[in-house]
């Protein structure tokens, strides 16, 4: 298990761009046998059970039959599952189950939680370590940026904003160059994040649509988009969406997201830049897999195909 955890941290650093703090394993006699909990800064963020000697058969949604065992849930993604005897592994696989061992169950759960809490895991020390590493290549730019142009806290907040929406920090050079350009005009982390996302647009889109020249996206009905833009213009991004409109927006966005997933497409909403951050924060509460892109983040050579119009009236 320790080797798996080291592998998870290494893979996370390669994919996301920074190394998380070491993971500590402790016995807890208060837990039920075979139960485990995962804590972040002393607060529980996940729990599950793993039964040594058994295997977890996970139902991806299209199994051809049932297998004997103890009903359960995949702790990482909440899919229906069954703890089975190894003797029925082949039967379960023939039916279409994904069969994994207990250590893989725990490792997958841990990996999922680390990824989903990556913004919280980026502290001041991790931010400084990223800057120190980049300073070996660009010492003058890093020195002029922090603390001369921006505080370490502002840079950390920008990086956390990116991580909260699943944007990798692998291209720190572009991040720092964009912050250096934007710092004379604004010290606001959210404003700077907008500029960094545009600069990273090519890699953000590539991550969502690997190998695809056509971006199949959801959009808002123009009338709805204008209504939201007027509200933002009047009150800024602190604006609250009117409850009736909010319910309709969530309901229709959920339906559109489900259609995207059923078609095997990324769940991506394309909106104007003034609405992107607001809608991302608002809709992710109910649709965590949703990614919201601004038009300015899409490279010019990419073709856009609209698959759903949210808020469209018959």
DALIN-V645857 format. One record per pair of residues at least 24 apart in sequence whose ideal C-beta (glycine too) atoms are under 10 Angstrom apart, sorted by the first residue. I is the first residue (numbers start at 1). GAP is how many residues later the second one is. Records with the same first field share a line. If there is no record, write none. Layout:
BEGIN
I: GAP  GAP
END
This chain:
BEGIN
1: 24  49  101  102  105  106  109
3: 100  104
4: 99  100  102  103  104  106  107
5: 101  102  105  106  109
7: 100  104
8: 99  100  102  103  106  107
9: 101  102  105
11: 100  103
12: 99  102  103  106  109
13: 156  157
14: 154  156
15: 100  103  153  154  155  192
16: 98  99  102  105  106  146  147  150  151  152  153  154
17: 101  105  109  113  142  145  146  150  151  152  153  154  155  158
18: 100  103  104  108  109  111  112  115  141  145  150  151  152  154
19: 102  107  110  111
20: 94  97  98  101  102  103  106
21: 100  102  104  105
23: 87  91
34: 49  68
36: 39  66  69  70  73  74
38: 37  68  71  72  74  75  76  79
40: 73  74  77  80  81
41: 76  79  80  82
43: 77
45: 68  69  71  72  75
46: 29  30  63  64  66  67  70  71
47: 28  62
48: 24  25  26  27  28  54  57  58  61  62
49: 24  26  34  53  56  57
50: 25  33  51  52  53  54  55  56  57  59
51: 32  33  51  54
52: 49  50  51
53: 30  32  33  48  49
54: 28  29  30  31  32  47  48
55: 27  28  29  30  31  32  33  34  37  42  44  45  46  47  49  50
56: 25  26  27  28  36  41  42  43  44  45  46  48  49  52
57: 24  25  26  27  31  32  34  35  36  38  39  40  41  42  43
58: 24  34  39  40  41  42  47  50
59: 33  36  37  38  39
60: 36  37  38
61: 35
62: 33  34
63: 29  31  32  33  34  35
64: 30  31  32  33
65: 26  27  29  30  31  32
66: 26  29  31
67: 24  25  26  27  28  30  32
68: 24
72: 33
74: 24  26  31  34  35  38
75: 30  31  33  34  35  37  38
76: 29  30  31  32  33  34  35  36  37  40
77: 31  32  35
81: 24
115: 48  51
116: 48  50  172
117: 46  47
118: 41  42  44  45  46  48  49  50  51
119: 37  38  40  41  42  43  44  45  46  47
120: 40  43  44
121: 39  42
122: 34  35  37  38  40  41  42  47
123: 33  37
124: 28  29  31  32
126: 30  33  43
127: 25  26  28  29  30  31  32  33  42
128: 24  27  28
130: 25  26  29  39  42  45  46
131: 24  25  41  45
133: 39
134: 38  39  41  42
135: 41
137: 35  36
138: 34  35  38  39  42
141: 32  35  36  38  39
142: 30  34  38
144: 32  36  39
145: 31  32  34  35  38
146: 30  33  34  37
148: 32  35
149: 30  31  33  34  35  38
150: 26  29  30  32  33  36  37  39  42
151: 36
153: 36
154: 25  29  32  33  34  35  38
155: 24  28  34  37
156: 33
157: 31  32  33  35  36
158: 24  30  31  32  33  34  35  36  37  38  39
159: 30  34  37
160: 29  33
161: 28  29  31  32  33  35  36  116
162: 31  34  35  38  42
164: 29  116  117  120
165: 28  32  39  111  112  115  116  119  125  126  127  128
166: 38  41  42  123  125
167: 26  29  30  33  36  37  40  124
168: 32  35  36  39
169: 31
170: 30  33
171: 25  28  29  31  32
174: 25  26  28  29
175: 24  25
190: 47  87
191: 86
193: 84
194: 79  80  82  83  100  102  103
195: 101
197: 76  79  80  96  97  99  100
198: 75  96  97  98  99  100
199: 98
200: 97
201: 92  93  94  95  96  97  98  99  101
202: 95  96  97  99  100
203: 96
204: 87  89  90  93  94  95
205: 61  63  86  88  92  93  94  97
206: 93  96
207: 59  84
208: 58  59  60  83  85
209: 56  57  59  89  93
210: 56
212: 53  54  90  91
213: 88  89  90
214: 88  89  90  91
215: 50  51  53  55  78  83  84  87  88  89  90  91  92
216: 44  47  48  49  50  52  87  88  89  90  91  92
217: 43  48  49  50  51  52  53  54  74  76  81  87  88  89  90  91
218: 34  35  38  39  41  42  47  48  49  50  51  52  53  72  74  88  89  90  91  92
219: 37  49  50  51  52  76  85  87  88  89  90  91  92  93
220: 29  32  33  49  50  51  52  55  59  88  89  90  91  92
221: 31  88  89  90  91  92
222: 87  89  90
223: 88  89  90
224: 24  25  28  85  86  87  88  89
225: 46  47  49  50  54  85  86
226: 46
227: 84
228: 43  44  46  47  50  51  54  83
229: 42  43  45  46  49
231: 44  47
232: 40  42  43  45  46  47
233: 41
236: 38  42
237: 37  38  39  40  41  44
238: 40
239: 39
240: 42
241: 37  38  41
245: 66
246: 36  37
248: 62  63
249: 30  33  34  37  61  62
250: 32  33  35  36  37  60
251: 35  59
252: 56  57  58  59  60
253: 26  29  30  33  34  37  55  57  58
254: 29  32  33  36  56
255: 53  55
256: 31  34  51  52  53  54  55
257: 26  29  30  32  33  51  53
258: 29  50
259: 48  49
260: 29  30  47  48
261: 28
263: 44  45
265: 40  42  43
266: 24  25  27
267: 24  25
268: 24  25  39
269: 24  39  41
270: 24  25  27  28  34  36
271: 24  39
272: 24
273: 24
279: 31
283: 27
END
